[in-house]
């Protein structure tokens, strides 16, 4: 019979008499201990070797890229146009640490300019890949390609299909000949600008967007506040699309010898198979890439195999022919203000969303002040490509511009794809403003507010309660809408920002308050209109602005000045150390995550700016295809 476990003889909580436990004999296991120590030592040494190997690789790569490596005497530059060009170098990431992190729009264009006078370079063979460039970047690339062709050298472009929109075809028309694969197609479906309107959805779930705008054309958050496009928004958008379409139509018609209205009729058809594209004059040759290479070989060497001819990757040529200044020429500082304008890059809530750059006021203003007090720097070119952001941060940058001018140094602004709202705020006082025909600019206005989720909480049965000290202490709470007194204070602040914006534009552009008010009111313009109404002075890209600054100093052009980029770019090693210290956002640590973030970055950035603790912004996001 089994013993009853609940017997009176057994204590339910502890044993009445502790059992004697024999101590095990200590066994000395020398080999496992030594083996573990050896493994850990090897892991440490391996990690150290890997770390220093990566740093050495970056150092060697940086040195080799800048060496004057001997290039062949007979070469064609092979150029891949993949949409990966911007004003600032690509950020380094663990997912892709060895890619070209020095390539920028300027370095790319400068290399084309060097190739123009390089006797070793016979021509350019370009391949249009997937990806999309900003239309203003296309205009600067087009100008460089057409200037290269004036040397008498050829520039051919090939693509299996011209299917990345009208912008891709717009770039292709700057080349001598457009080649396409026989099974390819040309898609020139026109210019399209669309906005989603979410107000009806927000109403259904109990979210109330409360934003105050100055003035009727300021529609940065119309997607949230409206259920359809307002008359003012449609008027501005129609004008914007029409201006961009006019530029594209005029330039492409001139390049392809189309008569008036002919290209527009082709755009209305939209899509062309290879034979149709050839017949209508949209392309020059329908054939394969290997046939194009044979044609180039015959053109240069008279031999179909091209003996003695070398095809050099354009990026390699760009890195190996970078010009180094001797420091004896007059210096012009080149300072970039690219991305949403914020107070400090330390504010990680904005920095690097999906790889999106930010224009940090502390860095930009610091660079401007450094240039002001550096006797070697005689002038500054400020490259602006920003939809705006914080008015406080914009004012910090503007003040630095003014301090530099007080030191007797000129400031020339070069507008990139966008210099809107806060981007225009920081540009308004420049001595000269260059814009491109399709640059989005203006949007002199302001908005601010918050989102109230009170109805949502009520629908969910959640009751927020508490105590407060201060009649407006809950002003920025998302749990309640603005009270009358809170709305009054918000409107006073926005009126002050708008009036200040108008006054700064008036002073900077030598216009009356009434003249500025007529072209302000939050309206967005493109470069062609901006020059007409006085928001910009003349058309041109970054190199045109640098030429202007050089000529003002008595030089013949930018080749006769020393261009100093401020803040000084980090070396590859410094970038890698910054990456290891966690200064680069986690979203870029994995390539897959980075790609996923790219699509959502504009929405996230806009949402973050909208919910800034200052709750006001001079911001004008827009996306046109």
C-alpha positions as CSV (number, residue, x, y, z in Angstrom):
1,X,0.0,0.0,0.0
2,X,1.4,3.4,-1.0
3,X,2.2,5.9,1.7
4,X,-0.4,8.7,2.1
5,X,1.4,11.9,1.1
6,X,-0.9,13.9,3.4
7,X,0.0,11.8,6.4
8,X,0.2,13.5,9.8
9,X,3.8,12.4,10.0
10,X,4.7,14.7,7.1
11,X,5.1,18.5,7.5
12,X,3.4,20.3,4.6
13,X,5.8,23.3,4.6
14,X,9.3,21.9,5.3
15,X,11.1,18.8,6.2
16,X,11.4,18.5,10.0
17,X,15.0,17.2,9.7
18,X,17.2,18.5,6.9
19,X,18.8,15.9,4.8
20,X,22.5,15.5,4.8
21,X,23.9,16.5,1.5
22,X,27.2,15.2,0.5
23,X,29.5,17.8,-1.0
24,X,30.7,16.8,-4.5
25,X,34.4,16.6,-4.9
26,X,35.8,19.5,-6.8
27,X,37.1,18.4,-10.1
28,X,39.7,20.5,-11.8
29,X,38.7,20.8,-15.5
30,X,41.6,22.6,-16.9
31,X,41.1,21.9,-20.6
32,X,37.4,23.2,-20.8
33,X,38.4,26.4,-18.9
34,X,41.4,27.0,-21.2
35,X,39.3,26.2,-24.3
36,X,36.6,28.8,-23.2
37,X,39.3,31.4,-22.6
38,X,40.8,30.7,-26.0
39,X,37.5,31.0,-27.8
40,X,36.6,34.3,-26.1
41,X,40.1,35.7,-26.8
42,X,39.7,34.7,-30.5
43,X,36.3,36.3,-30.7
44,X,37.7,39.5,-29.3
45,X,40.7,39.5,-31.6
46,X,38.5,38.6,-34.5
47,X,36.0,41.5,-33.8
48,X,39.0,43.9,-33.4
49,X,40.5,42.7,-36.7
50,X,37.2,43.1,-38.5
51,X,36.6,46.6,-37.0
52,X,40.1,47.8,-38.0
53,X,39.9,46.1,-41.4
54,X,36.7,47.9,-42.2
55,X,38.2,51.2,-41.2
56,X,41.3,50.4,-43.2
57,X,39.2,49.6,-46.2
58,X,37.4,52.9,-46.0
59,X,40.8,54.7,-45.6
60,X,42.4,52.9,-48.5
61,X,39.2,53.4,-50.7
62,X,39.3,57.1,-49.9
63,X,42.9,57.4,-50.8
64,X,42.7,55.3,-54.0
65,X,39.7,57.1,-55.3
66,X,41.5,60.4,-55.0
67,X,44.8,59.2,-56.6
68,X,45.6,60.4,-60.1
69,X,45.3,56.9,-61.5
70,X,46.3,56.6,-65.1
71,X,43.3,56.3,-67.4
72,X,43.4,54.9,-71.0
73,X,44.1,57.3,-73.8
74,X,41.1,56.1,-75.8
75,X,37.9,55.7,-73.7
76,X,34.1,56.0,-73.7
77,X,32.4,56.8,-70.5
78,X,29.7,54.3,-69.5
79,X,27.1,56.2,-67.5
80,X,24.3,54.5,-65.5
81,X,21.3,56.9,-64.9
82,X,19.5,55.2,-62.0
83,X,17.8,58.1,-60.3
84,X,20.4,58.0,-57.4
85,X,21.5,61.6,-57.4
86,X,20.9,64.3,-54.8
87,X,22.6,67.4,-53.5
88,X,24.1,65.6,-50.5
89,X,26.1,62.4,-50.5
90,X,24.3,59.2,-49.8
91,X,24.4,58.3,-46.1
92,X,26.5,55.4,-45.1
93,X,24.8,52.3,-43.7
94,X,25.8,48.9,-42.4
95,X,23.6,47.3,-45.1
96,X,25.7,49.0,-47.9
97,X,29.0,50.3,-46.4
98,X,31.1,50.2,-49.6
99,X,28.9,52.0,-52.1
100,X,29.9,55.4,-53.5
101,X,29.1,57.8,-50.7
102,X,30.8,60.8,-52.4
103,X,28.6,61.0,-55.5
104,X,26.4,64.1,-55.6
105,X,24.6,66.0,-58.3
106,X,27.4,68.5,-58.4
107,X,30.2,66.0,-58.5
108,X,28.4,64.1,-61.3
109,X,27.9,67.3,-63.4
110,X,31.5,68.5,-62.7
111,X,32.8,65.2,-64.1
112,X,30.8,65.7,-67.3
113,X,32.3,69.1,-67.6
114,X,35.8,67.7,-67.2
115,X,35.1,65.0,-69.7
116,X,34.2,67.7,-72.2
117,X,37.8,68.9,-72.4
118,X,39.5,65.6,-71.7
119,X,41.0,64.5,-75.0
120,X,41.1,60.9,-73.8
121,X,37.3,60.8,-73.6
122,X,35.6,60.2,-77.0
123,X,32.0,60.2,-75.9
124,X,29.4,59.1,-73.4
125,X,27.3,55.9,-73.6
126,X,24.4,56.2,-71.1
127,X,21.9,53.6,-69.9
128,X,18.7,54.8,-68.4
129,X,17.7,52.5,-65.5
130,X,14.7,52.3,-63.3
131,X,14.3,55.1,-60.7
132,X,13.3,58.7,-61.0
133,X,15.2,62.0,-60.7
134,X,13.8,65.2,-59.4
135,X,12.7,67.2,-62.5
136,X,15.1,70.1,-61.5
137,X,18.0,67.6,-61.2
138,X,17.1,66.5,-64.7
139,X,17.3,70.1,-66.0
140,X,20.7,70.5,-64.5
141,X,21.8,67.1,-66.0
142,X,20.4,68.1,-69.4
143,X,22.3,71.3,-69.4
144,X,25.6,69.4,-68.6
145,X,25.0,66.8,-71.4
146,X,24.1,69.4,-74.0
147,X,27.2,71.4,-73.0
148,X,29.3,68.3,-73.4
149,X,28.0,67.7,-76.9
150,X,29.1,71.2,-77.9
151,X,32.7,69.9,-77.8
152,X,31.8,67.7,-80.9
153,X,31.8,64.5,-78.8
154,X,28.9,62.1,-79.0
155,X,26.4,61.3,-76.2
156,X,24.1,58.3,-76.9
157,X,21.5,56.9,-74.5
158,X,20.0,53.4,-74.4
159,X,17.1,51.9,-72.5
160,X,15.1,48.7,-72.9
161,X,12.0,50.9,-72.3
162,X,11.5,54.5,-71.5
163,X,8.9,53.7,-68.9
164,X,9.8,55.8,-65.9
165,X,7.6,58.7,-66.8
166,X,7.9,61.9,-68.8
167,X,10.9,62.9,-66.7
168,X,13.0,60.0,-67.9
169,X,12.2,60.7,-71.6
170,X,12.9,64.4,-70.9
171,X,16.4,63.5,-69.8
172,X,16.9,61.2,-72.8
173,X,16.1,64.1,-75.3
174,X,19.3,65.9,-74.3
175,X,21.4,63.2,-75.9
176,X,22.4,63.0,-79.6
177,X,20.6,59.7,-80.3
178,X,18.0,57.8,-78.4
179,X,18.2,54.0,-78.7
180,X,15.6,51.5,-77.5
181,X,15.2,47.7,-77.6
182,X,12.8,46.5,-80.2
183,X,10.4,45.1,-77.6
184,X,10.5,48.2,-75.5
185,X,8.0,51.0,-75.2
186,X,7.9,54.8,-74.6
187,X,5.6,56.1,-72.0
188,X,5.0,59.8,-72.0
189,X,1.7,60.1,-70.2
190,X,2.1,63.7,-69.1
191,X,2.2,65.5,-65.8
192,X,0.1,64.3,-63.0
193,X,-0.4,65.8,-59.5
194,X,-2.8,64.1,-57.0
195,X,-3.6,64.5,-53.4
196,X,-5.5,62.1,-51.1
197,X,-8.3,63.6,-48.9
198,X,-8.8,61.8,-45.7
199,X,-11.3,64.0,-43.8
200,X,-14.3,61.7,-44.3
201,X,-12.3,58.7,-43.0
202,X,-11.1,60.7,-40.0
203,X,-14.7,61.8,-39.2
204,X,-15.8,58.2,-39.2
205,X,-13.2,57.1,-36.7
206,X,-13.6,60.2,-34.5
207,X,-10.4,62.2,-35.3
208,X,-10.8,65.9,-35.8
209,X,-7.9,67.8,-37.5
210,X,-7.8,71.4,-36.2
211,X,-5.5,73.5,-38.2
212,X,-5.4,77.3,-38.8
213,X,-3.8,78.5,-42.0
214,X,-2.4,81.8,-43.3
215,X,-3.8,82.1,-45.9
216,X,-6.3,80.6,-48.4
217,X,-3.6,79.0,-50.6
218,X,-1.8,77.4,-47.7
219,X,-2.9,73.8,-48.2
220,X,-0.1,71.7,-46.7
221,X,-2.6,69.7,-44.5
222,X,-5.6,69.9,-46.8
223,X,-5.4,66.1,-47.0
224,X,-6.4,66.0,-43.4
225,X,-8.7,69.0,-43.1
226,X,-10.7,68.7,-46.3
227,X,-12.7,66.0,-48.1
228,X,-12.0,67.4,-51.5
229,X,-9.8,70.0,-53.2
230,X,-10.6,73.6,-52.5
231,X,-11.0,76.1,-55.3
232,X,-7.8,77.9,-54.2
233,X,-5.9,74.6,-54.0
234,X,-7.1,73.6,-57.5
235,X,-6.2,77.0,-59.0
236,X,-2.7,76.8,-57.6
237,X,-2.2,73.2,-58.6
238,X,-3.6,73.7,-62.1
239,X,-1.2,76.6,-62.6
240,X,1.7,74.6,-61.2
241,X,1.1,71.6,-63.6
242,X,0.6,74.0,-66.5
243,X,3.9,75.8,-65.9
244,X,5.8,72.5,-65.6
245,X,4.1,71.1,-68.7
246,X,5.0,74.2,-70.7
247,X,8.7,73.8,-69.8
248,X,8.7,70.1,-70.8
249,X,6.8,70.7,-74.0
250,X,9.0,73.6,-75.1
251,X,12.3,71.8,-74.3
252,X,11.4,68.4,-75.8
253,X,9.9,70.0,-78.9
254,X,13.1,72.0,-79.5
255,X,15.3,68.9,-78.9
256,X,13.3,66.6,-81.1
257,X,12.3,69.1,-83.8
258,X,8.6,68.7,-83.2
259,X,6.3,71.4,-84.6
260,X,3.9,73.4,-82.4
261,X,1.3,71.1,-80.8
262,X,2.9,68.0,-82.2
263,X,4.4,66.8,-78.9
264,X,1.3,67.5,-77.0
265,X,-0.7,65.2,-79.4
266,X,1.9,62.5,-78.7
267,X,1.5,63.0,-74.9
268,X,-2.3,62.6,-75.3
269,X,-1.6,59.1,-76.8
270,X,0.6,58.3,-73.9
271,X,2.2,54.9,-74.8
272,X,4.1,53.9,-77.9
273,X,5.5,50.5,-78.9
274,X,8.9,50.6,-80.5
275,X,7.8,50.9,-84.1
276,X,5.4,53.7,-83.3
277,X,8.1,55.5,-81.3
278,X,10.5,55.3,-84.2
279,X,7.9,56.4,-86.7
280,X,6.8,59.5,-84.7
281,X,10.4,60.5,-84.0
282,X,10.4,59.9,-80.3
283,X,13.4,57.6,-80.7
284,X,16.2,57.4,-83.2
285,X,17.1,53.7,-83.3
286,X,15.2,50.5,-82.4
287,X,17.9,47.9,-81.8
288,X,19.8,46.1,-79.2
289,X,22.5,47.3,-76.8
290,X,25.3,45.1,-78.3
291,X,24.5,46.7,-81.7
292,X,24.9,50.2,-80.2
293,X,28.3,49.2,-78.7
294,X,29.4,47.9,-82.1
295,X,28.3,51.2,-83.7
296,X,30.4,53.1,-81.1
297,X,33.4,50.9,-81.7
298,X,33.2,51.4,-85.5
299,X,32.7,55.2,-85.0
300,X,35.9,55.5,-83.0
301,X,38.2,52.8,-84.1
302,X,36.8,51.6,-87.4
303,X,36.7,48.1,-86.0
304,X,33.5,46.4,-84.9
305,X,35.4,44.9,-81.9
306,X,36.8,48.2,-80.8
307,X,40.4,47.2,-80.4
308,X,42.2,49.8,-78.4
309,X,39.0,51.4,-77.0
310,X,38.1,51.1,-73.3
311,X,34.8,51.6,-71.7
312,X,35.2,53.3,-68.3
313,X,32.5,53.4,-65.6
314,X,31.5,57.0,-65.2
315,X,31.6,56.8,-61.4
316,X,35.2,55.6,-61.5
317,X,36.1,58.4,-63.9
318,X,34.4,60.9,-61.6
319,X,36.4,59.7,-58.6
320,X,39.8,59.5,-60.4
321,X,39.6,63.0,-61.9
322,X,38.4,65.0,-58.9
323,X,40.1,68.3,-59.0
324,X,42.1,69.4,-55.9
325,X,42.5,73.1,-55.2
326,X,45.9,74.5,-54.4
327,X,44.3,76.9,-51.9
328,X,45.7,80.0,-53.7
329,X,42.4,81.0,-55.4
330,X,39.7,83.2,-53.8
331,X,37.4,81.0,-51.8
332,X,33.6,80.8,-52.1
333,X,31.8,78.7,-49.4
334,X,29.1,76.3,-50.7
335,X,26.5,75.5,-47.9
336,X,23.6,73.1,-48.4
337,X,20.2,73.5,-46.8
338,X,18.5,70.3,-47.9
339,X,15.4,68.7,-46.3
340,X,12.9,69.8,-43.7
341,X,14.1,72.7,-41.6
342,X,14.5,71.9,-37.9
343,X,16.4,73.4,-35.0
344,X,18.9,70.7,-34.5
345,X,20.0,67.5,-36.0
346,X,20.1,66.1,-32.5
347,X,16.3,66.0,-32.7
348,X,16.0,62.4,-33.8
349,X,12.3,62.5,-34.3
350,X,13.0,64.0,-37.7
351,X,16.5,63.0,-38.6
352,X,17.0,60.5,-41.3
353,X,13.4,59.1,-41.8
354,X,13.8,56.6,-44.6
355,X,17.1,58.3,-45.6
356,X,15.4,61.7,-45.8
357,X,17.9,64.5,-45.1
358,X,17.1,67.4,-42.7
359,X,18.3,71.0,-42.8
360,X,19.4,71.6,-39.2
361,X,19.5,75.2,-38.3
362,X,22.4,74.8,-35.8
363,X,24.7,73.3,-38.5
364,X,23.7,75.6,-41.3
365,X,23.8,78.8,-39.3
366,X,27.1,77.7,-37.8
367,X,28.5,77.2,-41.2
368,X,27.3,80.6,-42.3
369,X,28.8,82.3,-39.3
370,X,32.1,80.4,-39.8
371,X,32.1,81.8,-43.4
372,X,31.4,85.3,-42.1
373,X,34.5,85.3,-39.9
374,X,36.8,83.4,-42.2
375,X,38.9,86.0,-44.0
376,X,39.8,83.5,-46.7
377,X,36.1,83.1,-47.7
378,X,34.9,86.0,-49.9
379,X,31.3,84.9,-50.7
380,X,28.8,82.2,-50.1
381,X,26.5,80.2,-52.3
382,X,23.6,78.7,-50.3
383,X,22.0,75.7,-52.1
384,X,18.4,75.4,-50.9
385,X,16.2,72.3,-51.5
386,X,13.6,72.3,-48.8
387,X,9.8,72.3,-48.3
388,X,10.3,74.3,-45.1
389,X,9.6,73.5,-41.5
390,X,10.0,75.4,-38.3
391,X,9.8,79.2,-38.5
392,X,12.1,79.5,-35.5
393,X,14.8,77.4,-37.2
394,X,14.2,79.3,-40.5
395,X,14.7,82.6,-38.7
396,X,18.0,81.3,-37.1
397,X,19.4,80.6,-40.6
398,X,18.1,83.9,-42.0
399,X,19.8,85.8,-39.2
400,X,23.1,84.1,-40.0
401,X,22.7,85.1,-43.7
402,X,22.2,88.7,-42.6
403,X,25.2,88.6,-40.3
404,X,27.3,87.3,-43.2
405,X,26.1,90.2,-45.4
406,X,26.9,92.7,-42.6
407,X,30.5,91.5,-42.9
408,X,30.4,92.6,-46.6
409,X,30.1,89.2,-48.1
410,X,27.6,88.4,-50.8
411,X,25.1,85.5,-50.5
412,X,23.8,83.8,-53.7
413,X,21.0,81.3,-53.4
414,X,20.7,78.4,-55.8
415,X,17.3,76.8,-55.6
416,X,17.0,73.1,-56.2
417,X,13.8,71.1,-56.6
418,X,12.0,73.1,-53.9
419,X,12.5,76.3,-51.9
420,X,9.0,76.6,-50.5
421,X,7.7,78.1,-47.3
422,X,10.5,78.0,-44.8
423,X,12.9,77.2,-47.7
424,X,11.9,80.6,-49.1
425,X,12.1,82.3,-45.7
426,X,15.9,81.5,-45.5
427,X,16.4,82.6,-49.2
428,X,14.5,85.9,-49.1
429,X,17.5,88.1,-48.1
430,X,20.0,86.8,-50.6
431,X,21.8,89.2,-52.9
432,X,20.8,87.0,-55.9
433,X,18.4,84.1,-56.3
434,X,18.9,81.5,-59.0
435,X,16.0,79.1,-59.7
436,X,15.3,76.4,-62.2
437,X,12.2,76.6,-64.4
438,X,10.4,73.8,-62.5
439,X,11.6,74.7,-59.0
440,X,8.7,74.8,-56.5
441,X,9.0,78.0,-54.6
442,X,7.1,80.6,-52.7
443,X,4.2,79.3,-50.5
444,X,4.7,82.4,-48.3
445,X,2.3,81.4,-45.5
446,X,2.0,79.5,-42.3
447,X,-0.2,77.0,-40.6
448,X,-0.5,75.3,-37.2
449,X,-2.8,73.3,-35.1
450,X,-3.3,69.8,-33.8
451,X,-5.5,66.6,-34.1
452,X,-8.2,66.1,-31.5
453,X,-9.1,62.4,-30.7
454,X,-11.9,63.3,-28.2
455,X,-14.7,61.7,-30.3
456,X,-12.6,58.6,-30.9
457,X,-12.1,58.1,-27.1
458,X,-15.8,58.6,-26.6
459,X,-16.6,56.0,-29.2
460,X,-14.2,53.6,-27.5
461,X,-15.7,54.3,-24.1
462,X,-12.5,55.9,-22.8
463,X,-12.9,58.9,-20.4
464,X,-9.9,61.1,-19.9
465,X,-10.0,63.1,-16.6
466,X,-7.4,64.9,-14.5
467,X,-6.5,68.3,-13.0
468,X,-4.7,71.3,-14.5
469,X,-3.1,74.6,-13.5
470,X,-3.4,77.2,-16.2
471,X,-6.5,77.9,-18.3
472,X,-4.7,76.8,-21.5
473,X,-2.5,74.0,-20.1
474,X,-4.2,71.4,-22.2
475,X,-3.8,73.5,-25.4
476,X,-1.7,70.9,-27.2
477,X,-3.4,67.8,-25.8
478,X,-4.7,65.4,-28.5
479,X,-7.5,64.4,-26.1
480,X,-9.5,67.6,-26.4
481,X,-10.2,70.2,-29.1
482,X,-9.1,73.8,-28.8
483,X,-11.1,75.9,-26.5
484,X,-12.0,79.4,-27.5
485,X,-9.1,80.9,-25.6
486,X,-6.6,78.3,-26.9
487,X,-7.7,79.0,-30.5
488,X,-7.3,82.7,-29.9
489,X,-3.7,82.3,-28.7
490,X,-2.9,80.0,-31.7
491,X,-4.3,82.6,-34.2
492,X,-2.3,85.4,-32.6
493,X,0.9,83.4,-33.0
494,X,0.1,82.5,-36.6
495,X,-0.7,86.1,-37.5
496,X,2.6,87.1,-36.0
497,X,4.5,84.5,-38.0
498,X,2.7,85.4,-41.3
499,X,3.3,89.1,-40.8
500,X,6.9,88.5,-40.0
501,X,7.3,86.4,-43.1
502,X,5.8,89.1,-45.3
503,X,8.1,91.7,-43.8
504,X,11.2,89.7,-44.4
505,X,10.3,89.0,-48.0
506,X,9.5,92.7,-48.5
507,X,12.8,93.8,-47.2
508,X,14.8,91.0,-48.9
509,X,13.2,91.5,-52.3
510,X,12.8,95.3,-52.2
511,X,9.1,95.0,-52.6
512,X,6.2,96.8,-50.8
513,X,4.1,94.9,-48.2
514,X,1.1,95.1,-50.6
515,X,3.2,93.7,-53.5
516,X,4.3,90.7,-51.4
517,X,0.8,90.1,-50.1
518,X,-0.5,89.7,-53.6
519,X,1.9,86.9,-54.4
520,X,2.0,85.4,-51.0
521,X,-1.2,84.0,-49.2
522,X,0.4,80.6,-49.1
523,X,0.5,80.1,-52.8
524,X,3.0,77.8,-54.4
525,X,4.8,78.9,-57.7
526,X,7.3,77.3,-60.0
527,X,10.5,78.9,-61.2
528,X,9.1,80.3,-64.5
529,X,6.5,82.3,-62.6
530,X,8.8,83.1,-59.6
531,X,11.1,85.1,-61.9
532,X,8.2,87.0,-63.4
533,X,6.7,88.0,-60.1
534,X,10.0,88.8,-58.4
535,X,10.5,85.9,-56.0
536,X,13.7,85.0,-57.9
537,X,16.1,86.8,-60.1
538,X,17.2,84.5,-62.9
539,X,17.2,80.9,-64.2
540,X,20.2,78.7,-63.5
541,X,21.5,75.7,-61.6
542,X,24.1,75.4,-58.9
543,X,27.1,75.9,-61.2
544,X,25.4,79.0,-62.7
545,X,25.2,80.4,-59.1
546,X,28.8,79.6,-58.5
547,X,29.8,81.3,-61.7
548,X,27.9,84.4,-60.7
549,X,29.6,84.5,-57.3
550,X,33.0,84.1,-58.9
551,X,32.4,86.8,-61.4
552,X,31.3,89.2,-58.6
553,X,34.7,88.6,-57.1
554,X,36.5,89.5,-60.3
555,X,37.2,85.9,-61.5
556,X,36.3,84.5,-64.9
557,X,34.1,81.8,-63.5
558,X,33.9,78.9,-60.9
559,X,37.0,77.3,-62.3
560,X,39.0,80.3,-61.1
561,X,37.8,80.1,-57.5
562,X,38.3,77.6,-54.6
563,X,34.9,76.1,-53.6
564,X,34.9,75.2,-49.9
565,X,32.0,73.0,-48.7
566,X,30.8,73.9,-45.2
567,X,30.3,72.2,-42.8
568,X,33.4,70.2,-43.9
569,X,32.2,66.8,-45.1
570,X,33.1,63.8,-42.9
571,X,35.8,61.4,-44.1
572,X,34.8,57.8,-44.8
573,X,36.4,56.8,-41.4
574,X,34.5,59.6,-39.6
575,X,31.3,58.5,-41.2
576,X,31.9,54.9,-40.2
577,X,32.6,55.9,-36.6
578,X,29.5,58.0,-36.5
579,X,27.6,55.0,-37.7
580,X,29.0,52.8,-35.0
581,X,28.1,55.4,-32.4
582,X,24.5,55.2,-33.4
583,X,24.2,58.6,-35.0
584,X,22.7,57.1,-38.2
585,X,19.1,56.0,-37.7
586,X,18.2,52.4,-37.2
587,X,15.9,52.3,-40.2
588,X,18.9,52.3,-42.4
589,X,20.8,49.5,-40.6
590,X,19.1,46.9,-42.8
591,X,18.6,47.4,-46.5
592,X,15.1,45.9,-46.5
593,X,13.9,48.2,-43.7
594,X,15.4,51.2,-45.5
595,X,13.5,50.4,-48.7
596,X,10.3,50.0,-46.7
597,X,10.8,53.3,-45.0
598,X,11.4,55.2,-48.2
599,X,7.8,55.0,-49.3
600,X,6.4,56.2,-46.0
601,X,9.1,58.8,-45.2
602,X,7.3,61.8,-46.7
603,X,4.1,61.0,-44.8
604,X,6.0,60.4,-41.5
605,X,8.1,63.5,-41.9
606,X,5.0,65.6,-42.6
607,X,3.2,64.1,-39.6
608,X,6.2,64.8,-37.3
609,X,6.5,68.4,-38.5
610,X,2.8,68.8,-38.1
611,X,3.0,67.6,-34.5
612,X,6.1,69.7,-33.6
613,X,5.9,71.0,-30.0
614,X,5.8,74.6,-31.4
615,X,2.7,73.5,-33.3
616,X,3.3,75.8,-36.2
617,X,5.2,75.4,-39.4
618,X,6.1,77.1,-42.7
619,X,5.9,73.9,-44.7
620,X,4.6,73.1,-48.1
621,X,5.0,69.4,-49.2
622,X,4.2,68.6,-52.8
623,X,4.9,65.7,-55.1
624,X,4.5,66.0,-58.9
625,X,5.1,63.2,-61.4
